[in-house]
């Protein structure tokens, strides 16, 4: 009886082995790929837009995890032609919507032009666990983004109006959808999108979670208004120099669905900023390079 059980166990083990754990397939470029789970969706061809979860590992160390860093939201990317043999895109372009795979790339190949971090050694493999969530054509992706953004505008405006009513705030609204409160007037001078400004600010979400504050750092921030979120580019000019107040910015004019990774800000978050416009600093003029004289012929 024991011998029969042993034979059955060996047969089962052999069958399991033959069915097989997925194995790595090595490409000519040196990249290795293992399909862990096969999906049934569209293939990630060059030019298509994908969303994916991706985890970067070196041996047992996780260097990056988009799921954790992005609050569970997949990251968008466009499938491009591999920049070199063994490029990660070579592996991704072999996948389809719904696929999960592990891609291994020799560190020597990945950092072939230098810049290899000290903790990475020659002969190491960088490993990428990838799950393709969606695959769309560029046109379909943009259309879907626009439709979602349109829906979100209405959602955000309702959230802001509810917040204003609950907190008894008297706010004005700009044509683009920013709500603002002037708490203190200044000298009558307003900034433009071409200016640089010096401000103190505190940023919170509707639930009161603070995500940033120049007050906590003990010094105001300086930045060109044309290089920040649209809600600041359009919103800060409502205040006068020396004035202060509040901006309530819909997600479409903040970070939208692409919240900063590692931040408490979630995708499609309405942001509230307490702003103190300390000074308007005219942007530094762009100086053209001196023309080079043409040789006399």
Secondary structure, 3 states (H helix, E strand, C coil): CHHHHHHHHHHHHHHHHHHCCCCCEECCCCCEEEEEECCCCCECCCCCEEEEEEEEEECCEEEEEHHHHCCCCCEEEECCCCCCCCCHHHHHCCCECCCEEEEEEEHHHHCCCCCCCCCCCCCCEEEEEEEEEEEECHHHHHHHHHHHHHHHHHHHHHHHHHHHHHCCCCCEECCCCCEEEEEECCCCCECCCCCEEEEEEEEEECCCCEEEEHHHHCCCEEEEHHHCCHHHHHHHHHCECCCEEEEEECHHHCCCCCCCCCCCCCCCCCEEEEEEEEEEECCCCCCCCCCCCCCCC
